Amino acid sequence: MILMKDEEPFLLDDPARLKALAHPMRRLILRHLNIHGPATSTTIGERLGAKTGTTSYHLRQLEKCGFIEEIPERSAGRERWWRRTESPRDMRAPTPGQLAPEDRPVLEEFHRVGFEEDRALLERFPEAYRRDPDWAKGSRGLGRMTKEEFAEFFDAYIALLLKYSPRVQDAPPDARPLYIRMFAFPADEP
């Protein structure tokens, strides 16, 4: 298990952990546990349309990497309950230079799978906005910053996200889980 202060960014530079997070089923499982709380491999499988054996395998892989843990007091016999671990909320991907050359494809896959998820969420946005514009907000912009200002901007964004996103046990009763995305890259490159 990883325990850190929320103020400290955690660099996700372990290739095994990156690989675990680059798998689409494992990402779906983590999302399910984040949104719905503890679950068994059976309930996750039913929700995600996967076989229990498949979800059990991926749950064990996530456990090996410290992203989830079994809840012993709820588990009995073959029924095992799983929850997210208390992990840092500010996990950051490494730059390619922070990984060995042979591990860089894992980083690329991590980003590819993540942005595939983001594209699917973006496609859901118009309907969510029609349903309830108070719960769906979008913003696009063009800024001009130096590399140092951009780093400061990103850190301020993460701090703001953490300020308004308490852990589930600390959230008010009427709080809802929200998908929040921010991406930025140079506009003057082809």
N, C-alpha and C positions, 0 to 999 in steps of 0.2 A: 504494500500500500504506500502511496505517496502522500505525505502530509507536508504542506507548506503554507506559509502565510499567503493570503490572497494578493497582497501587494507585490509579491515576488513572481516575475514571469518564470514559467517552467519551460525549458527548452526540450522539445520532444525529439532528441537526437539519437535515441536508441532505435536502430533499424528494426528490431523485432517488434517494438511497440508501434512504430510507424506502419509496419506491415499489418499488424493487427487492425489498425485504424483505416487501412487502405482497402479492407475487404467490405464490399457492400452489405452483406448479411450482418456482419458485426456492427456496422454503423447503424443499421436498422434496429438491431437489438439494443444498442446503447441509447438510441433515440427513444425507443419504447420505454426503457427503464427510466430515462430522464423525465419523460412526460407523464407516464402512468404509475411510476413507482415500482416496488418489488413485484416479481412475477416468477412463475415456474417456466421451465422449457416448454411445457405443454401449452400454457396460456400464451406464451410468446409465439410459438409455432402456429397456433390457431389464428392469432391476430395478424401474423405476417404471411400466412399461407405456406408454411414450411413444415416439414416433418420434424417430430420431436427429436429424433436422432441427430438431425442436422443442427437444430438449435442447441441441443446439449453439447455437441462438439464445439460450436462457436462460443458458447458460454464458457467452456473450459479454457479455450484459447484466451478469451478476454480476462479470465481469472488469473491465468499464468502471467499476464502482463500487468496485473494490478489495477485494471479498470473496474472490475466488479468483484463482489465477494458473496459467498453463501451466507444466508441468515440461519445459523444453526438452530435458534429457538423456534423457527417456523418450519424447518425441514423435518420430515419424518419418513423413514423407509426410503423408497425410491423417489419420493417427491422432495425436490430441492428448490428452495426459494432463493432468488438472487436479487441483489441491489447494487447500485453504483457505489463505489468507494468514495471516501472523502478525498478527492483529488484536487489539485490546483485548478481554479477556474480560468486562469490566464496561461493556457498552454499555447506555446508558439512553435511553429515549424522552423526547422533549421534552414539556413541558406545551403545551397549545394556545396559550397566550400567547407561547410562544417561537417560534412560527411565524407567518408572514403568514397572514391570513385565508383566502386562496385555497389555501394548502397544508394547511390543517387537515383537509380530507376525506381526504388521504393518510394522515395520522396515525390517523384513525378507521378506515380500511381496514386499516392495519397492525395495530391492536389487534383488529379483528374477525376477521381471518384467524388471528392468533395464538391467540385464545381459542377459535376453531373447532378448531384443532389440540389445544388443551388439553382441550376437551370429549371429543374422540376418545380421547385418552390416558386420561382419567378412566374412560371406558367399558371400557378394557382392564385397569384396575387390579384388579377382583375376580379375574379369571382369573390374572393375574400373582401375586397374593397366594396363591391356592390352589396354584399351581405351586411357589412357593418363598417363604414368608413372610420368610426371611432377606434376600431381595433386593427386597422390596416393602414399603415403610413408608408410612403415611399419618398425618396429624395435622390436627386441626381445633381451633380455639380461639376464644375471645373475650377480647380484651384491652381495657384502658382506658388510653389514652395521650393526651398532649397532642400537638399537631402537631410540636413539636420532638422529643419522645420518639419519635414514630413515624418521623421522619426518621433518628434515631439507630438505632432498631431495624432499619430497612431497610438502612442502611449496614453494621451489624453482621452482618446476614444475608448480604449480598453478600460481606463479608470472610470469613465462615465458608465460604461456597460456594467461593470462590477458594482458600482454605487447603486444602480437601479435594478439589479438582478440578484436579490438575496438567494441563498441556498433554499431549497424547497421547505425545509423545516423552519426557516425564519421568515418566510413570505406571508403576507397577510392572507386571510381566508379567501378574499375575492380576487387574488392574483391569478393570472392565467399564464401558461407557458407561451412564449412568443418566439418565432424564428426571427433572428436579427442577423443581417449580413452587411458587411462593408467590404468593398474591394476597391483598390486604386492601383493605377499604373500610369506610366507616362503617356500623354496624349499626342506627343510630337514624334512618336516612332510609328513606322508602318505596321 
